[in-house]
Amino acid sequence: MRPEAGASPVGKMDMLPKGEAWWIRALRLWCDGLDGQIMLRDELCARMGPDNAEAFFTRFTDLVALLLRHGRRPLMRHGVTCDCVGADEAVFALFCAQAVHDREEAMMIACLIMRADVAPIAVSLAQTLGLDLARGGAASGTRHGAFGGARDDLRKGRRDLSSDLASDFASDLTRGPQVPRNKLN
């Protein structure tokens, strides 16, 4: 049986740059329904503060809504805890990561997954979201760094996957998206 277009595994979460893995996790949580969206909001709130987290979540919702409404076909995703990366998820993560560094490249990627007339709007949203993540909501005057208290949590020895992803996201933004060179087993 052939898997649905876009659902085919193309990688593993632990092989991706941390920033791209974060985008996939955020997409999965958002698409997982109310419980996942609450979890995403809580993570953002802990890292950006409540006002910045709410603004970010609203923009992220707008981006996902554009993708779902104007996608070339239904967006396929894996479960929240799955360590595989689906083809659609990989393209979404690369698109979001590229939007900060190279709008033309992001525009080309956006046109692969959505109608061309809405792609510029999606690129602008993804760029704003990426910059918000990089500065950790500094535009609203919070004292938090790239992901709120993630650095403080690391200093206190409380490490988990989400704080690892969060603390490395800003450094991934400065390097730009990278393609994993490892092969799948």
Backbone as a chain_set.jsonl record, in Angstrom:
{"seq": "MRPEAGASPVGKMDMLPKGEAWWIRALRLWCDGLDGQIMLRDELCARMGPDNAEAFFTRFTDLVALLLRHGRRPLMRHGVTCDCVGADEAVFALFCAQAVHDREEAMMIACLIMRADVAPIAVSLAQTLGLDLARGGAASGTRHGAFGGARDDLRKGRRDLSSDLASDFASDLTRGPQVPRNKLN", "coords": {"N": [[0.834, -1.171, 0.0], [0.576, 2.196, -0.85], [1.844, 5.067, 0.765], [0.058, 8.078, 1.717], [0.409, 10.988, -0.329], [2.951, 13.143, 0.638], [3.121, 12.216, 3.236], [5.12, 10.406, 3.434], [7.963, 9.17, 5.14], [10.856, 11.102, 5.464], [13.004, 11.623, 6.963], [14.444, 11.854, 10.274], [13.499, 13.214, 13.415], [15.598, 13.776, 15.202], [17.699, 14.161, 13.486], [17.434, 16.554, 12.263], [18.191, 20.101, 12.051], [17.909, 21.934, 15.09], [16.113, 24.131, 15.072], [14.442, 23.658, 12.826], [13.294, 21.257, 13.62], [11.829, 22.249, 15.743], [9.857, 23.796, 14.414], [8.401, 21.763, 13.154], [7.466, 20.315, 15.354], [5.839, 22.316, 16.515], [3.922, 22.655, 14.483], [2.771, 20.08, 14.499], [1.723, 19.983, 17.122], [-0.142, 22.102, 16.98], [-1.902, 21.135, 15.021], [-2.912, 18.98, 16.338], [-5.172, 19.499, 17.716], [-7.217, 20.992, 20.328], [-5.961, 20.298, 22.805], [-3.253, 19.971, 22.048], [-2.756, 22.54, 21.062], [-3.037, 24.047, 23.378], [-0.855, 23.069, 24.803], [1.235, 23.971, 23.132], [0.858, 26.759, 23.356], [1.373, 27.056, 26.114], [4.108, 26.338, 26.211], [5.195, 28.373, 24.615], [4.457, 30.601, 26.124], [5.94, 30.233, 28.466], [8.423, 30.777, 27.493], [8.374, 33.227, 26.153], [6.797, 34.977, 27.493], [3.453, 35.977, 28.43], [2.039, 37.899, 26.762], [3.579, 38.187, 24.396], [3.634, 35.517, 23.627], [0.938, 35.028, 23.057], [0.506, 36.748, 20.872], [2.34, 35.622, 19.068], [1.265, 33.026, 18.825], [-1.19, 33.608, 17.619], [-0.35, 34.636, 15.121], [0.963, 32.357, 14.17], [-1.194, 30.623, 13.979], [-2.576, 31.929, 11.925], [-0.752, 31.487, 9.828], [-0.747, 28.655, 9.615], [-3.446, 28.297, 9.015], [-3.604, 29.534, 6.502], [-2.03, 27.753, 5.034], [-3.521, 25.391, 5.304], [-5.985, 26.095, 4.15], [-5.328, 26.989, 1.582], [-3.596, 25.208, 0.492], [-1.901, 23.105, -1.893], [-2.69, 20.517, -1.826], [-4.16, 18.328, 0.66], [-2.496, 18.802, 3.771], [-0.139, 16.627, 5.074], [0.759, 15.005, 8.07], [2.77, 13.676, 10.744], [2.242, 11.948, 13.89], [2.304, 13.664, 17.085], [4.263, 12.609, 18.829], [5.809, 11.067, 17.167], [8.931, 10.078, 15.797], [9.681, 10.232, 13.203], [10.043, 12.235, 10.227], [7.792, 13.64, 8.119], [7.333, 14.152, 4.554], [5.822, 16.509, 3.858], [5.961, 17.884, 6.284], [8.713, 18.336, 6.471], [9.121, 20.064, 4.309], [7.554, 22.244, 5.153], [8.957, 23.006, 7.507], [11.467, 23.715, 6.426], [10.669, 25.801, 4.762], [9.732, 27.685, 6.698], [12.098, 28.141, 8.15], [13.757, 29.157, 6.131], [12.471, 31.542, 5.485], [13.332, 33.594, 7.124], [15.926, 34.073, 6.322], [16.158, 34.129, 3.493], [14.056, 35.415, 1.438], [13.271, 35.016, -1.25], [13.931, 32.33, -1.742], [12.306, 31.143, 0.185], [9.86, 31.89, -0.875], [9.798, 30.381, -3.235], [9.708, 27.808, -2.136], [7.307, 27.99, -0.731], [5.505, 28.134, -2.838], [5.488, 25.534, -3.685], [3.861, 24.231, -1.904], [1.524, 25.65, -1.55], [-1.018, 27.81, -3.002], [0.145, 30.142, -5.408], [-0.684, 32.808, -5.251], [-1.173, 33.33, -2.561], [1.203, 32.799, -1.371], [3.15, 34.96, -0.915], [2.039, 36.21, 1.348], [2.171, 34.169, 3.233], [4.948, 33.858, 3.375], [5.699, 36.319, 4.503], [4.415, 36.115, 7.013], [5.759, 33.837, 8.065], [8.365, 34.81, 8.138], [8.124, 36.91, 9.995], [7.362, 35.415, 12.264], [9.655, 33.791, 12.589], [11.591, 35.763, 13.141], [10.485, 36.804, 15.478], [10.786, 34.571, 17.143], [13.568, 34.447, 17.226], [14.246, 36.786, 18.559], [12.844, 36.492, 20.816], [10.521, 37.822, 21.581], [11.242, 40.413, 22.142], [10.287, 42.734, 21.053], [8.024, 43.507, 22.402], [9.03, 44.327, 24.72], [9.746, 42.488, 26.726], [11.707, 40.773, 29.191], [12.767, 38.418, 28.495], [14.945, 36.052, 26.864], [15.909, 34.421, 23.808], [14.08, 32.262, 23.926], [12.528, 32.8, 26.196], [12.781, 31.638, 29.455], [14.561, 29.576, 28.861], [17.395, 29.458, 28.836], [17.931, 29.976, 31.532], [16.683, 27.718, 32.653], [18.361, 25.755, 31.647], [20.742, 26.386, 32.958], [19.996, 25.733, 35.533], [19.861, 23.066, 35.317], [17.594, 21.765, 34.379], [16.691, 20.076, 31.874], [14.97, 19.401, 28.911], [13.417, 18.054, 25.94], [11.984, 20.134, 24.623], [13.127, 22.47, 25.717], [15.743, 22.153, 24.914], [15.42, 22.31, 22.121], [14.444, 24.897, 21.96], [16.526, 26.5, 23.04], [18.501, 26.199, 21.166], [17.45, 27.231, 18.872], [17.791, 29.965, 18.142], [20.519, 30.041, 17.448], [20.462, 28.382, 15.218], [19.046, 30.019, 13.479], [20.909, 31.994, 12.835], [22.768, 30.555, 11.384], [21.275, 29.505, 9.33], [19.056, 27.323, 7.428], [19.894, 23.86, 7.328], [20.704, 20.953, 5.535], [20.311, 17.674, 6.578], [22.95, 15.342, 6.453], [23.016, 12.678, 6.937], [22.015, 9.281, 6.31], [18.852, 7.61, 6.273], [18.122, 4.811, 8.306]], "CA": [[0.0, 0.0, 0.0], [1.342, 3.433, -1.001], [1.427, 6.091, 1.731], [-0.488, 9.317, 1.174], [1.409, 11.961, -0.777], [3.35, 14.078, 1.681], [3.278, 11.559, 4.532], [6.282, 9.521, 3.396], [9.06, 9.61, 6.0], [12.045, 11.556, 4.752], [14.065, 11.864, 7.929], [14.162, 11.662, 11.7], [13.517, 14.488, 14.136], [16.904, 14.043, 15.809], [18.674, 14.463, 12.435], [17.183, 17.916, 11.781], [18.628, 21.215, 12.89], [16.953, 22.127, 16.186], [15.067, 25.076, 14.679], [13.49, 23.0, 11.936], [12.549, 20.309, 14.452], [10.855, 23.025, 16.517], [8.733, 24.137, 13.536], [7.6, 20.558, 12.954], [6.764, 20.053, 16.619], [4.79, 23.327, 16.66], [2.869, 22.304, 13.53], [2.086, 18.882, 14.986], [0.917, 20.345, 18.29], [-1.273, 22.92, 16.55], [-2.84, 20.281, 14.283], [-3.391, 17.93, 17.227], [-6.419, 19.92, 18.346], [-7.181, 21.923, 21.45], [-4.94, 19.914, 23.793], [-1.944, 20.308, 21.491], [-2.635, 23.996, 20.988], [-2.797, 24.522, 24.745], [0.533, 22.727, 25.118], [2.079, 24.896, 22.384], [0.724, 28.074, 24.006], [2.083, 27.015, 27.401], [5.55, 26.374, 25.93], [5.53, 29.72, 24.145], [4.277, 31.521, 27.246], [7.076, 30.055, 29.364], [9.638, 31.268, 26.85], [8.236, 34.584, 25.613], [5.879, 35.786, 28.276], [2.091, 35.755, 27.95], [1.619, 38.778, 25.665], [4.298, 37.802, 23.179], [3.203, 34.171, 23.254], [-0.388, 35.117, 22.441], [0.68, 37.348, 19.538], [3.008, 34.613, 18.24], [0.319, 31.941, 18.556], [-2.172, 34.119, 16.66], [0.308, 34.661, 13.805], [1.2, 30.975, 13.767], [-2.506, 30.131, 13.564], [-2.823, 32.502, 10.601], [0.105, 30.794, 8.868], [-1.256, 27.29, 9.413], [-4.746, 28.411, 8.339], [-3.306, 29.775, 5.082], [-1.536, 26.499, 4.465], [-4.606, 24.411, 5.238], [-7.038, 26.56, 3.236], [-4.846, 27.262, 0.229], [-2.583, 24.228, 0.122], [-2.1, 22.431, -3.182], [-3.389, 19.29, -1.456], [-4.186, 18.273, 2.128], [-1.214, 18.707, 4.464], [0.017, 15.377, 5.811], [1.688, 15.127, 9.191], [2.9, 12.517, 11.617], [1.783, 12.208, 15.249], [3.136, 14.555, 17.898], [5.409, 11.917, 19.425], [6.531, 10.293, 16.156], [10.26, 10.634, 15.552], [9.873, 10.378, 11.756], [9.675, 13.516, 9.63], [7.103, 13.448, 6.855], [7.76, 15.042, 3.472], [5.167, 17.812, 3.998], [6.511, 18.539, 7.474], [10.068, 18.786, 6.151], [9.001, 21.247, 3.449], [7.062, 23.321, 6.007], [10.044, 23.455, 8.379], [12.461, 24.392, 5.593], [10.044, 27.063, 4.366], [9.742, 28.617, 7.835], [13.484, 28.498, 8.454], [14.284, 29.977, 5.027], [11.798, 32.846, 5.405], [14.121, 34.587, 7.855], [17.209, 34.309, 5.653], [16.121, 34.301, 2.042], [12.641, 35.482, 1.068], [13.051, 34.412, -2.571], [13.956, 30.873, -1.568], [11.084, 30.81, 0.919], [8.763, 32.065, -1.819], [9.808, 29.215, -4.111], [9.257, 26.666, -1.343], [5.882, 28.205, -0.448], [4.735, 27.819, -4.052], [5.384, 24.08, -3.79], [2.863, 23.675, -0.994], [0.283, 26.435, -1.528], [-1.264, 28.621, -4.189], [1.134, 31.203, -5.578], [-1.202, 34.129, -4.89], [-1.111, 33.532, -1.11], [2.564, 32.526, -0.916], [3.823, 36.11, -0.298], [1.489, 36.438, 2.683], [2.74, 33.127, 4.087], [6.367, 34.164, 3.581], [5.767, 37.426, 5.471], [4.077, 35.577, 8.332], [6.842, 32.961, 8.522], [9.513, 35.654, 8.456], [7.827, 37.581, 11.263], [7.42, 34.408, 13.314], [11.055, 33.43, 12.802], [12.264, 36.873, 13.817], [9.958, 36.825, 16.851], [11.449, 33.496, 17.889], [14.976, 34.788, 17.41], [14.421, 37.826, 19.57], [12.136, 36.082, 22.01], [9.48, 38.757, 21.977], [11.82, 41.667, 22.611], [9.526, 43.865, 20.527], [7.052, 43.934, 23.395], [9.744, 44.793, 25.894], [9.929, 41.509, 27.789], [13.103, 40.568, 29.565], [13.155, 37.065, 28.118], [15.841, 35.877, 25.733], [15.379, 33.818, 22.586], [12.887, 31.484, 24.243], [12.172, 33.015, 27.587], [13.646, 31.133, 30.503], [15.255, 28.351, 28.466], [18.781, 29.496, 29.309], [17.892, 29.815, 32.984], [16.375, 26.325, 32.921], [19.555, 24.964, 31.373], [21.686, 26.643, 34.051], [19.508, 25.027, 36.721], [19.946, 21.643, 35.052], [16.313, 21.193, 33.967], [16.724, 19.965, 30.42], [14.043, 18.512, 28.238], [13.487, 18.229, 24.494], [11.513, 21.444, 24.171], [14.076, 23.521, 26.066], [16.891, 21.986, 24.023], [15.048, 22.872, 20.828], [14.288, 26.335, 22.106], [17.788, 27.186, 23.26], [19.319, 26.129, 19.965], [16.768, 27.804, 17.717], [18.396, 31.233, 17.744], [21.775, 29.79, 16.745], [20.106, 27.869, 13.897], [18.634, 31.14, 12.636], [22.074, 32.705, 12.324], [23.435, 29.691, 10.405], [20.372, 29.183, 8.235], [18.656, 25.921, 7.38], [20.904, 22.926, 6.858], [20.158, 19.646, 5.153], [21.046, 16.587, 7.216], [23.723, 14.543, 5.508], [22.922, 11.263, 7.317], [21.002, 8.479, 5.633], [17.919, 6.894, 7.141], [18.357, 3.361, 8.395]], "C": [[0.889, 1.247, 0.0], [0.881, 4.458, 0.033], [0.887, 7.326, 1.012], [0.643, 10.249, 0.756], [1.694, 12.935, 0.355], [3.573, 13.447, 3.033], [4.522, 10.679, 4.585], [7.378, 10.043, 4.311], [10.284, 9.972, 5.166], [13.217, 11.813, 5.69], [13.594, 11.533, 9.334], [14.307, 13.006, 12.399], [14.909, 14.802, 14.683], [17.999, 14.322, 14.777], [18.533, 15.904, 11.938], [17.892, 18.95, 12.642], [17.531, 21.508, 13.912], [15.81, 23.064, 15.794], [14.021, 24.45, 13.782], [12.662, 21.964, 12.688], [11.494, 21.041, 15.279], [9.638, 23.374, 15.66], [7.82, 22.935, 13.33], [6.81, 20.23, 14.215], [5.614, 21.04, 16.807], [3.623, 23.024, 15.725], [2.071, 21.105, 14.022], [1.196, 19.206, 16.184], [-0.318, 21.125, 17.866], [-2.33, 22.05, 15.882], [-3.448, 19.188, 15.151], [-4.673, 18.315, 17.961], [-6.183, 20.8, 19.559], [-6.102, 21.569, 22.47], [-3.537, 20.261, 23.306], [-1.725, 21.804, 21.42], [-2.4, 24.595, 22.368], [-1.357, 24.244, 25.146], [1.498, 23.676, 24.406], [2.038, 26.279, 23.018], [1.488, 28.121, 25.32], [3.591, 27.088, 27.2], [5.987, 27.765, 25.49], [5.456, 30.725, 25.286], [5.465, 31.444, 28.209], [8.353, 30.669, 28.794], [9.572, 32.721, 26.415], [7.461, 35.523, 26.52], [4.497, 35.72, 27.648], [1.68, 36.627, 26.767], [2.279, 38.395, 24.352], [3.874, 36.427, 22.694], [1.846, 34.21, 22.559], [-0.3, 35.699, 21.03], [1.323, 36.342, 18.58], [2.017, 33.519, 17.848], [-0.728, 32.376, 17.531], [-1.582, 34.148, 15.25], [0.541, 33.252, 13.276], [-0.11, 30.341, 13.286], [-2.863, 30.66, 12.18], [-2.01, 31.781, 9.526], [-0.426, 29.387, 8.571], [-2.601, 27.326, 8.683], [-4.561, 28.676, 6.847], [-2.899, 28.483, 4.394], [-2.659, 25.48, 4.314], [-5.688, 24.807, 4.237], [-6.588, 26.632, 1.791], [-3.735, 26.314, -0.208], [-2.914, 23.575, -1.209], [-2.814, 21.095, -3.002], [-3.414, 19.254, 0.069], [-2.791, 18.065, 2.719], [-1.173, 17.415, 5.269], [1.036, 15.606, 6.923], [1.715, 13.83, 9.964], [2.39, 12.912, 13.002], [2.782, 13.039, 16.038], [4.382, 13.851, 18.411], [6.216, 11.094, 18.428], [7.902, 10.916, 15.91], [10.615, 10.663, 14.07], [9.491, 11.794, 11.334], [9.031, 13.201, 8.289], [7.551, 14.47, 5.829], [7.13, 16.431, 3.602], [5.727, 18.586, 5.184], [7.91, 19.096, 7.19], [10.035, 20.041, 5.282], [8.523, 22.442, 4.264], [8.184, 23.88, 6.877], [11.112, 24.217, 7.595], [11.939, 25.755, 5.144], [10.125, 28.086, 5.499], [11.157, 29.065, 8.181], [14.067, 29.414, 7.386], [13.708, 31.383, 5.026], [12.585, 33.939, 6.108], [15.355, 34.997, 7.061], [17.113, 34.703, 4.188], [14.676, 34.246, 1.562], [12.362, 34.842, -0.29], [13.02, 32.896, -2.494], [12.685, 30.411, -0.847], [9.866, 30.906, 0.001], [8.66, 30.854, -2.753], [9.278, 27.989, -3.373], [7.76, 26.784, -1.067], [5.029, 27.827, -1.652], [4.627, 26.314, -4.301], [4.214, 23.539, -2.984], [1.56, 24.464, -0.935], [0.147, 27.234, -2.808], [-0.293, 29.802, -4.223], [0.62, 32.568, -5.141], [-1.196, 34.375, -3.381], [0.286, 33.299, -0.543], [3.26, 33.751, -0.321], [3.314, 36.428, 1.11], [2.089, 35.426, 3.661], [4.211, 33.391, 4.376], [6.515, 35.286, 4.612], [5.44, 36.949, 6.879], [5.214, 34.728, 8.89], [8.077, 33.77, 8.897], [9.309, 36.355, 9.797], [7.914, 36.6, 12.428], [8.866, 34.017, 13.626], [11.831, 34.514, 13.521], [11.779, 37.01, 15.257], [10.618, 35.751, 17.709], [12.896, 33.853, 18.194], [15.165, 35.836, 18.498], [13.627, 37.537, 20.83], [11.111, 37.075, 22.491], [10.004, 40.086, 22.459], [11.037, 42.878, 22.133], [8.506, 44.378, 21.531], [7.712, 44.326, 24.71], [9.872, 43.777, 27.017], [11.414, 41.335, 28.053], [13.626, 39.22, 29.101], [14.076, 37.075, 26.914], [15.142, 35.154, 24.605], [14.157, 32.945, 22.817], [12.608, 31.596, 25.722], [13.206, 32.459, 28.523], [14.451, 29.915, 30.118], [16.698, 28.344, 28.95], [18.844, 29.328, 30.819], [17.613, 28.369, 33.354], [17.603, 25.453, 32.699], [20.583, 25.158, 32.476], [21.287, 25.88, 35.307], [19.495, 23.518, 36.506], [18.64, 20.986, 34.65], [16.268, 21.179, 32.453], [15.644, 19.017, 29.951], [14.106, 18.831, 26.758], [13.084, 19.624, 24.074], [12.49, 22.545, 24.551], [15.354, 23.388, 25.245], [16.598, 22.596, 22.659], [15.01, 24.384, 20.91], [15.63, 27.038, 22.228], [18.682, 27.187, 22.026], [18.702, 26.829, 18.763], [17.439, 29.08, 17.233], [19.716, 31.004, 17.005], [21.524, 29.194, 15.364], [19.706, 28.991, 12.954], [19.839, 31.868, 12.058], [22.818, 31.885, 11.282], [22.573, 29.423, 9.193], [20.05, 27.704, 8.218], [19.758, 25.052, 6.791], [20.24, 21.598, 6.561], [20.956, 18.575, 5.843], [21.738, 15.734, 6.175], [23.632, 13.046, 5.808], [21.834, 10.57, 6.54], [20.098, 7.858, 6.674], [18.288, 5.43, 7.169], [17.13, 2.614, 8.022]], "O": [[1.845, 1.331, 0.771], [-0.317, 4.703, 0.175], [1.217, 7.583, -0.146], [1.694, 10.297, 1.395], [0.772, 13.484, 0.957], [4.163, 14.079, 3.91], [4.935, 10.253, 5.664], [7.697, 11.232, 4.273], [10.685, 9.227, 4.272], [14.304, 12.181, 5.243], [12.501, 11.007, 9.545], [15.137, 13.831, 12.017], [15.353, 15.949, 14.638], [19.115, 14.683, 15.152], [19.427, 16.413, 11.262], [18.164, 18.708, 13.818], [16.348, 21.342, 13.615], [14.659, 22.813, 16.15], [12.827, 24.691, 13.965], [11.469, 21.809, 12.428], [10.397, 20.524, 15.492], [8.505, 23.262, 16.127], [6.598, 23.076, 13.332], [5.625, 19.906, 14.146], [4.523, 20.641, 17.216], [2.464, 23.125, 16.127], [0.841, 21.108, 13.971], [0.053, 18.756, 16.253], [-1.421, 20.845, 18.337], [-3.522, 22.209, 16.145], [-4.405, 18.534, 14.737], [-5.197, 17.525, 18.747], [-5.075, 21.29, 19.781], [-5.398, 22.457, 22.95], [-2.725, 20.786, 24.068], [-0.625, 22.285, 21.688], [-1.639, 25.552, 22.506], [-0.709, 25.089, 25.763], [2.47, 24.135, 25.005], [3.082, 26.907, 23.197], [2.17, 29.103, 25.613], [4.282, 27.807, 27.922], [7.016, 28.273, 25.934], [6.308, 31.606, 25.394], [5.936, 32.467, 28.707], [9.258, 31.037, 29.544], [10.604, 33.384, 26.316], [7.477, 36.738, 26.321], [4.375, 35.436, 26.457], [1.028, 36.132, 25.847], [1.616, 38.292, 23.319], [3.765, 36.195, 21.49], [1.632, 33.499, 21.576], [-0.948, 35.207, 20.106], [0.908, 36.22, 17.427], [1.939, 33.133, 16.682], [-1.11, 31.588, 16.666], [-2.236, 33.734, 14.293], [0.345, 32.981, 12.092], [-0.122, 29.608, 12.298], [-3.394, 29.92, 11.351], [-2.52, 31.498, 8.442], [-0.535, 28.988, 7.412], [-2.865, 26.481, 7.828], [-5.277, 28.11, 6.021], [-3.373, 28.168, 3.302], [-2.735, 24.784, 3.301], [-6.246, 23.949, 3.553], [-7.37, 26.369, 0.877], [-3.018, 26.592, -1.17], [-4.079, 23.505, -1.602], [-3.466, 20.604, -3.924], [-2.754, 20.071, 0.711], [-2.01, 17.252, 2.224], [-2.078, 17.144, 6.058], [2.035, 16.302, 6.743], [0.814, 12.998, 9.858], [2.134, 14.089, 13.254], [3.962, 13.104, 15.693], [5.459, 14.448, 18.425], [7.214, 10.48, 18.808], [8.025, 12.138, 15.823], [11.719, 11.068, 13.706], [8.708, 12.463, 12.008], [9.645, 12.573, 7.427], [8.083, 15.524, 6.178], [7.831, 17.434, 3.469], [5.941, 19.795, 5.101], [8.243, 20.199, 7.622], [10.819, 20.968, 5.488], [9.034, 23.548, 4.085], [8.344, 25.097, 6.974], [11.604, 25.249, 8.054], [12.675, 26.741, 5.145], [10.542, 29.223, 5.281], [11.385, 30.239, 8.472], [14.797, 30.352, 7.708], [14.383, 32.324, 4.609], [12.504, 35.103, 5.714], [15.779, 36.151, 7.126], [17.898, 35.518, 3.703], [14.136, 33.169, 1.311], [11.33, 34.196, -0.466], [12.172, 32.255, -3.115], [12.072, 29.413, -1.226], [8.948, 30.092, 0.096], [7.564, 30.365, -3.024], [8.489, 27.221, -3.925], [7.03, 25.797, -1.157], [3.947, 27.261, -1.495], [3.758, 25.873, -5.054], [3.637, 22.51, -3.335], [0.589, 24.002, -0.335], [1.085, 27.323, -3.601], [0.039, 30.38, -3.188], [1.407, 33.407, -4.704], [-1.212, 35.531, -2.959], [0.532, 33.571, 0.632], [3.918, 33.609, 0.71], [4.083, 36.869, 1.964], [2.468, 35.78, 4.778], [4.673, 33.173, 5.496], [7.366, 35.204, 5.498], [6.112, 37.333, 7.836], [5.593, 34.878, 10.052], [8.759, 33.448, 9.869], [10.213, 36.389, 10.632], [8.483, 36.926, 13.47], [9.252, 33.923, 14.792], [12.636, 34.227, 14.407], [12.57, 37.299, 16.155], [10.967, 35.996, 18.863], [13.389, 33.593, 19.292], [16.126, 35.78, 19.265], [13.734, 38.273, 21.812], [10.853, 37.167, 23.691], [9.279, 40.825, 23.126], [11.114, 43.943, 22.746], [8.16, 45.559, 21.513], [7.032, 44.621, 25.693], [10.088, 44.166, 28.165], [12.258, 41.706, 27.237], [14.802, 38.911, 29.292], [14.013, 37.961, 26.062], [13.924, 35.255, 24.456], [13.273, 32.9, 21.962], [12.468, 30.589, 26.416], [14.39, 32.773, 28.4], [14.993, 29.258, 31.007], [17.177, 27.316, 29.43], [19.71, 28.619, 31.332], [18.238, 27.838, 34.272], [17.859, 24.524, 33.465], [21.232, 24.197, 32.89], [22.15, 25.431, 36.062], [19.153, 22.768, 37.42], [18.574, 19.759, 34.582], [15.856, 22.154, 31.825], [15.437, 17.954, 30.535], [14.779, 19.781, 26.359], [13.763, 20.243, 23.255], [12.672, 23.482, 23.773], [15.984, 24.392, 24.913], [17.43, 23.315, 22.104], [15.499, 25.07, 20.012], [15.85, 28.065, 21.586], [19.521, 28.073, 21.861], [19.365, 27.001, 17.74], [17.635, 29.256, 16.031], [20.003, 31.703, 16.033], [22.281, 29.463, 14.431], [19.993, 28.927, 11.758], [19.799, 32.315, 10.912], [23.439, 32.453, 10.384], [23.101, 29.138, 8.118], [20.694, 26.916, 8.911], [20.464, 25.463, 5.87], [19.319, 21.179, 7.263], [22.18, 18.555, 5.714], [21.165, 15.439, 5.126], [24.116, 12.229, 5.024], [20.843, 11.19, 6.152], [20.509, 7.609, 7.807], [18.72, 4.873, 6.16], [17.128, 1.383, 8.035]]}, "num_chains": 1, "name": "protein.A"}
